[in-house]
């Protein structure tokens, strides 16, 4: 459903999810201000409602310190130097997809949260101005600098002031050297 729904509110809620999901890794959070500011929203779709309810449940799960069971490994030294097993942290963090499932490693939790952002498009609304602006700049540069911005070749010296120009020869020689 996250892939298909192009409603802007869902994108905003997912931005909230990103903030909330990474709270366990931060020193300071402003969760109370976040809830006051962002959770007082009008829900327009069932996906909005599900996302918001899931966020609320996730906050409760993340705030239960007994369930998180966070611990650092005991420092172990070999010849006065810490060994690899002394680094890191162990946490039992909830899965966003099923809050009953606990991830035993932070990396699995991060992958779980990141999966949503991998499948979900970004900024469905509000980027039209940026797209139009970039397109117009590219068109102006094409008129001014010609083929330097199209295929990396051109007459005369390379236009260093251009934002979109590139040199095909420069790329070729860089690949040969490295």
NUTOR-526115 format. One record per atom (N, C-alpha, C, CB): residue in one letter; z, x, y. Coordinates in steps of 0.05 Angstrom, whole numbers, padded with zeros to 5 digits, always signed. Glycine has a CB too. Layout:
REM NUTOR-526115
AZXY...
***
This chain:
REM NUTOR-526115
X+00000+00016-00024X+00000+00000+00000X+00000+00017+00025X+00024-00019+00000X+00013+00040+00024X+00014+00058+00048X-00014+00067+00056X+00032+00082+00042X-00031+00070+00036X-00058+00079+00042X-00074+00057+00056X-00073+00088+00017X-00071+00033+00047X-00088+00011+00056X-00079-00001+00083X-00088-00011+00036X-00053-00001+00088X-00042-00013+00112X-00048+00005+00136X-00012-00019+00110X-00063-00006+00156X-00069+00010+00180X-00054+00001+00204X-00099+00009+00185X-00033-00013+00200X-00016-00024+00221X+00000-00001+00234X+00002-00046+00211X+00000+00000+00260X+00013+00021+00275X+00043+00023+00270X+00008+00018+00304X+00056+00000+00267X+00085+00000+00263X+00093+00015+00238X+00096-00029+00262X+00077+00013+00217X+00083+00028+00193X+00083+00058+00198X+00063+00021+00171X+00064+00067+00214X+00063+00096+00221X+00088+00104+00236X+00038+00102+00238X+00097+00088+00254X+00122+00094+00269X+00146+00095+00250X+00126+00074+00291X+00147+00076+00231X+00169+00076+00212X+00168+00101+00194X+00168+00051+00195X+00144+00110+00187X+00142+00134+00171X+00150+00159+00186X+00113+00137+00160X+00145+00159+00213X+00155+00181+00229X+00185+00181+00228X+00145+00179+00258X+00197+00158+00229X+00226+00155+00226X+00235+00166+00199X+00235+00126+00230X+00221+00159+00179X+00227+00168+00152X+00228+00199+00151X+00207+00158+00131X+00209+00212+00164X+00208+00241+00164X+00234+00252+00176X+00184+00251+00180X+00243+00240+00198X+00267+00249+00211X+00292+00245+00193X+00271+00235+00238X+00293+00221+00183X+00316+00213+00166X+00317+00230+00140X+00316+00183+00159X+00294+00234+00128X+00292+00248+00103X+00302+00276+00105X+00264+00247+00092X+00298+00289+00127X+00305+00317+00130X+00332+00321+00144X+00284+00332+00145X+00347+00300+00148X+00374+00302+00159X+00393+00320+00143X+00386+00275+00162X+00391+00318+00116X+00410+00335+00100X+00406+00365+00106X+00406+00330+00071X+00383+00373+00116X+00378+00401+00121X+00383+00410+00150X+00349+00408+00113X+00392+00392+00166X+00397+00398+00194X+00426+00401+00201X+00384+00377+00213X+00432+00417+00221X+00459+00421+00230X+00469+00397+00247X+00462+00446+00246X+00452+00386+00264X+00459+00365+00282X+00439+00342+00279X+00461+00375+00311X+00449+00318+00278X+00431+00295+00278X+00441+00274+00298X+00428+00282+00250X+00424+00258+00309X+00431+00237+00327X+00424+00211+00314X+00417+00240+00355X+00435+00207+00290X+00428+00183+00274X+00436+00157+00289X+00441+00184+00247X+00459+00157+00301X+00468+00133+00315X+00448+00125+00337X+00496+00136+00327X+00439+00144+00353X+00420+00139+00374X+00393+00130+00362X+00416+00163+00392X+00386+00143+00340X+00360+00136+00327X+00361+00107+00318X+00355+00154+00303X+00382+00099+00305X+00384+00072+00295X+00384+00052+00318X+00410+00068+00278X+00399+00058+00338X+00400+00040+00362X+00373+00037+00375X+00421+00051+00382X+00358+00059+00376X+00332+00059+00390X+00309+00048+00373X+00326+00087+00399X+00308+00057+00348X+00284+00051+00332X+00286+00028+00313X+00277+00076+00318X+00310+00022+00304X+00312+00001+00283X+00313-00027+00294X+00337+00006+00267X+00312-00030+00320X+00311-00056+00333X+00282-00063+00339X+00329-00057+00359X+00266-00067+00318X+00238-00071+00322X+00229-00097+00309X+00222-00047+00311X+00206-00106+00318X+00195-00130+00306X+00178-00122+00282X+00179-00147+00327X+00183-00134+00260X+00168-00128+00236X+00145-00148+00233X+00186-00129+00210X+00121-00137+00230X+00097-00154+00230X+00085-00158+00202X+00076-00143+00248X+00091-00139+00184X+00079-00142+00157X+00101-00138+00136X+00057-00121+00153X+00095-00145+00111X+00114-00141+00089X+00119-00112+00085X+00103-00154+00063X+00098-00095+00090X+00102-00067+00087X+00121-00056+00107X+00075-00052+00089X+00120-00066+00132X+00139-00058+00153X+00168-00064+00143X+00134-00073+00179X+00171-00089+00133X+00198-00097+00124X+00208-00079+00101X+00198-00127+00115X+00190-00074+00081X+00198-00057+00059X+00205-00029+00068X+00175-00056+00038X+00188-00018+00086X+00193+00009+00096X+00220+00011+00110X+00171+00018+00114X+00226-00009+00128X+00251-00009+00142X+00275-00012+00124X+00251-00031+00164X+00273-00030+00105X+00295-00034+00086X+00299-00009+00069X+00289-00058+00067X+00277+00004+00061X+00280+00028+00045X+00293+00050+00062X+00252+00038+00035X+00285+00052+00087X+00298+00072+00105X+00328+00067+00107X+00285+00071+00133X+00336+00042+00110X+00365+00036+00112X+00379+00044+00086X+00369+00006+00117X+00367+00038+00063X+00379+00046+00038X+00380+00076+00035X+00363+00033+00014X+00359+00090+00044X+00358+00119+00042X+00381+00131+00059X+00331+00130+00051X+00385+00120+00083X+00406+00130+00100X+00433+00127+00086X+00407+00115+00127X+00438+00105+00073X+00463+00101+00059X+00466+00121+00036X+00465+00072+00048X+00444+00125+00022X+00445+00145-00001X+00450+00173+00010X+00419+00144-00017X+00437+00180+00032X+00440+00207+00042X+00468+00211+00055X+00419+00213+00063X+00481+00190+00063X+00507+00193+00076X+00530+00194+00055X+00512+00170+00095X+00524+00188+00030X+00544+00188+00009X+00547+00217-00001X+00537+00168-00014X+00566+00232+00009X+00569+00260+00002X+00575+00265-00027X+00591+00273+00019X+00589+00246-00039X+00596+00249-00068X+00571+00248-00085X+00615+00227-00077X+00551+00231-00078X+00527+00229-00093X+00508+00253-00089X+00512+00203-00087X+00509+00264-00065X+00492+00287-00058X+00500+00312-00074X+00492+00293-00028X+00527+00315-00077X+00538+00337-00094X+00526+00364-00085X+00531+00332-00123X+00527+00370-00059X+00516+00395-00048X+00535+00418-00055X+00512+00392-00018X+00522+00440-00063X+00538+00464-00069X+00520+00489-00067X+00550+00462-00097X+00533+00510-00058X+00519+00536-00057X+00528+00552-00081X+00525+00551-00030X+00510+00568-00093X+00518+00585-00115X+00537+00606-00106X+00493+00597-00128X+00554+00614-00125X+00573+00635-00120X+00558+00662-00115X+00593+00638-00143X+00568+00677-00095X+00555+00702-00089X+00559+00722-00112X+00567+00714-00063X+00537+00732-00122X+00538+00752-00143X+00524+00778-00134X+00525+00741-00169X+00537+00800-00138X+00526+00826-00129X+00519+00843-00153X+00546+00840-00111X+00498+00859-00148X+00491+00880-00168X+00486+00905-00151X+00466+00872-00185X+00501+00926-00156X+00500+00951-00140X+00503+00945-00110X+00473+00965-00145X+00521+00927-00104X+00527+00920-00076X+00506+00902-00062X+00529+00945-00061X+00486+00893-00077X+00465+00876-00065X+00467+00849-00078X+00437+00889-00068X+00463+00827-00062X+00463+00800-00074X+00439+00797-00093X+00463+00779-00052X+00443+00783-00115X+00421+00777-00133X+00409+00750-00126X+00431+00778-00163X+00385+00745-00136X+00370+00721-00129X+00386+00695-00135X+00344+00720-00145X+00402+00695-00156X+00417+00671-00163X+00438+00664-00142X+00430+00674-00190X+00444+00682-00124X+00464+00678-00103X+00452+00662-00079X+00475+00704-00093X+00426+00660-00078X+00414+00647-00055X+00407+00618-00061X+00388+00662-00047X+00402+00603-00040X+00394+00575-00043X+00417+00556-00041X+00379+00572-00068X+00411+00531-00049X+00430+00510-00048X+00422+00489-00070X+00431+00496-00020X+00442+00477-00081X+00437+00456-00100X+00445+00429-00088X+00451+00461-00127X+00427+00410-00090X+00432+00383-00079X+00422+00363-00099X+00419+00379-00051X+00433+00339-00098X+00422+00317-00114X+00414+00296-00094X+00443+00306-00135X+00389+00296-00086X+00379+00278-00065X+00363+00255-00077X+00362+00294-00045X+00364+00232-00065X+00350+00208-00076X+00320+00210-00073X+00361+00183-00064X+00306+00197-00092X+00277+00194-00089X+00272+00171-00070X+00264+00190-00117X+00253+00174-00052X+00246+00152-00034X+00233+00129-00049X+00228+00162-00012X+00220+00135-00071X+00207+00114-00087X+00225+00098-00105X+00185+00126-00103X+00247+00111-00114X+00267+00097-00130X+00294+00111-00124X+00260+00099-00161X+00310+00097-00108X+00335+00109-00098X+00355+00114-00120X+00347+00091-00078X+00351+00103-00144X+00369+00109-00167X+00363+00136-00179X+00366+00087-00188X+00339+00147-00175X+00332+00173-00185X+00342+00194-00166X+00301+00175-00190X+00354+00215-00176X+00364+00237-00160X+00348+00263-00166X+00394+00242-00164X+00338+00276-00145X+00325+00302-00149X+00346+00323-00150X+00304+00307-00126X+00344+00342-00169X+00364+00362-00172X+00358+00387-00155X+00367+00370-00201X+00334+00389-00144X+00326+00411-00128X+00315+00401-00101X+00305+00429-00143X+00322+00415-00079X+00311+00406-00053X+00281+00405-00052X+00321+00424-00032X+00267+00424-00066X+00238+00425-00065X+00226+00399-00077X+00228+00449-00080X+00238+00388-00097X+00228+00363-00109X+00231+00340-00090X+00242+00357-00136X+00253+00339-00076X+00258+00318-00056X+00238+00320-00033X+00287+00321-00044X+00233+00345-00024X+00213+00349-00002X+00185+00341-00011X+00214+00379+00007X+00178+00347-00036X+00152+00339-00046X+00150+00308-00048X+00147+00351-00074X+00172+00296-00055X+00173+00266-00057X+00167+00254-00030X+00201+00257-00067X+00181+00264-00009X+00177+00253+00018X+00148+00260+00028X+00198+00265+00037X+00140+00285+00022X+00113+00294+00032X+00091+00278+00019X+00110+00323+00026X+00095+00268-00005X+00074+00253-00018X+00065+00229-00001X+00083+00243-00046X+00084+00216+00012X+00077+00194+00029X+00058+00202+00052X+00102+00181+00041X+00063+00225+00063X+00047+00235+00086X+00020+00245+00077X+00062+00256+00101X+00018+00253+00051X-00007+00262+00041X-00027+00239+00038X-00003+00276+00014X-00017+00216+00029X-00035+00194+00025X-00039+00176+00050X-00025+00177+00002X-00020+00178+00068X-00020+00160+00092X-00036+00173+00114X+00008+00154+00101X-00055+00159+00125X-00070+00169+00149X-00051+00170+00173X-00094+00151+00155X-00059+00186+00192X-00042+00189+00216X-00054+00177+00241X-00036+00219+00220X-00038+00166+00258X-00046+00157+00284X-00071+00140+00284X-00050+00181+00302X-00069+00117+00270X-00092+00100+00269X-00099+00088+00297X-00087+00077+00250X-00079+00086+00313X-00084+00075+00340X-00075+00096+00360X-00069+00048+00344X-00086+00096+00384X-00077+00114+00405X-00091+00140+00406X-00048+00119+00402X-00107+00147+00386X-00121+00173+00387X-00150+00170+00398X-00122+00185+00359X-00158+00146+00404X-00185+00142+00413X-00191+00157+00439X-00191+00112+00418X-00172+00159+00457X-00176+00174+00482X-00180+00203+00475X-00151+00170+00501X-00164+00214+00458X-00167+00242+00450X-00194+00247+00437X-00144+00250+00431X-00202+00229+00419X-00228+00232+00405X-00250+00232+00425X-00232+00210+00384X-00250+00213+00444X-00271+00211+00464X-00271+00236+00482X-00266+00185+00482X-00248+00245+00490X-00246+00269+00507X-00257+00294+00493X-00217+00274+00515X-00250+00298+00468X-00261+00321+00453X-00291+00319+00450X-00247+00323+00426X-00301+00295+00443X-00330+00291+00440X-00345+00296+00466X-00335+00262+00431X-00334+00287+00488X-00348+00291+00514X-00348+00321+00521X-00334+00275+00536X-00325+00335+00516X-00324+00364+00522X-00344+00378+00505X-00296+00374+00516X-00346+00371+00479X-00366+00384+00462X-00395+00379+00472X-00363+00374+00433X-00400+00355+00481X-00427+00348+00491X-00433+00365+00516X-00430+00319+00497X-00414+00367+00535X-00418+00383+00559X-00423+00412+00552X-00393+00381+00578X-00407+00422+00533X-00411+00450+00525X-00438+00454+00512X-00388+00459+00506X-00448+00435+00497X-00474+00437+00484X-00495+00439+00505X-00479+00412+00465X-00493+00423+00526X-00513+00424+00548X-00511+00451+00563X-00508+00401+00568X-00487+00461+00567X-00484+00485+00583X-00490+00510+00567X-00455+00486+00593X-00482+00511+00542X-00484+00536+00526X-00504+00535+00503X-00457+00543+00515X-00517+00512+00500X-00539+00510+00480X-00530+00515+00451X-00560+00529+00487X-00546+00531+00437X-00542+00536+00409X-00516+00551+00402X-00565+00550+00398X-00504+00563+00422X-00479+00577+00416X-00458+00558+00405X-00468+00591+00442X-00459+00533+00412X-00439+00514+00402X-00449+00498+00378X-00430+00495+00424X-00474+00502+00371X-00486+00487+00348X-00488+00504+00323X-00514+00476+00356X-00502+00527+00326X-00506+00544+00302X-00497+00573+00306X-00535+00544+00294X-00484+00579+00328X-00473+00606+00332X-00493+00627+00341X-00461+00615+00307X-00517+00618+00352X-00536+00636+00362X-00544+00627+00390X-00562+00638+00344X-00554+00645+00406X-00561+00637+00433X-00575+00659+00448X-00537+00627+00448X-00585+00652+00471X-00598+00672+00488X-00577+00685+00506X-00621+00659+00505X-00580+00711+00510X-00562+00725+00528X-00535+00731+00515X-00558+00708+00553X-00516+00737+00533X-00489+00744+00524X-00473+00721+00513X-00473+00757+00547X-00454+00727+00496X-00437+00706+00485X-00420+00693+00507X-00419+00717+00462X-00419+00666+00508X-00404+00652+00529X-00374+00651+00522X-00415+00624+00533X-00359+00671+00530X-00330+00672+00524X-00314+00650+00537X-00319+00699+00532X-00324+00638+00558X-00309+00616+00571X-00312+00589+00556X-00319+00613+00599X-00329+00588+00537X-00334+00563+00522X-00311+00558+00503X-00360+00565+00506X-00305+00532+00500X-00284+00524+00481X-00294+00521+00452X-00271+00498+00490X-00320+00516+00449X-00331+00509+00423X-00352+00529+00413X-00343+00482+00424X-00359+00549+00429X-00380+00568+00421X-00369+00587+00399X-00390+00584+00445X-00387+00595+00382X-00380+00615+00361X-00405+00633+00356X-00371+00602+00335X-00400+00656+00345X-00422+00675+00339X-00426+00677+00309X-00416+00702+00352X-00449+00669+00300X-00456+00671+00272X-00455+00701+00263X-00484+00659+00266X-00465+00718+00280X-00464+00747+00273X-00436+00757+00272X-00480+00763+00294X-00419+00748+00290X-00391+00757+00290X-00377+00748+00264X-00376+00745+00314X-00382+00724+00255X-00370+00714+00230X-00381+00731+00206X-00377+00684+00226X-00407+00736+00206X-00419+00752+00185X-00406+00780+00183X-00449+00755+00189X-00404+00793+00206X-00392+00821+00205X-00362+00820+00198X-00396+00834+00233X-00348+00800+00207X-00320+00798+00200X-00316+00794+00170X-00307+00774+00215X-00334+00779+00158X-00333+00775+00129X-00340+00800+00114X-00351+00752+00120X-00358+00815+00124X-00366+00841+00111X-00343+00861+00113X-00391+00852+00125X-00328+00861+00135X-00306+00881+00138X-00282+00873+00122X-00299+00883+00168X-00277+00847+00119X-00252+00839+00105X-00259+00825+00080X-00235+00821+00123
***
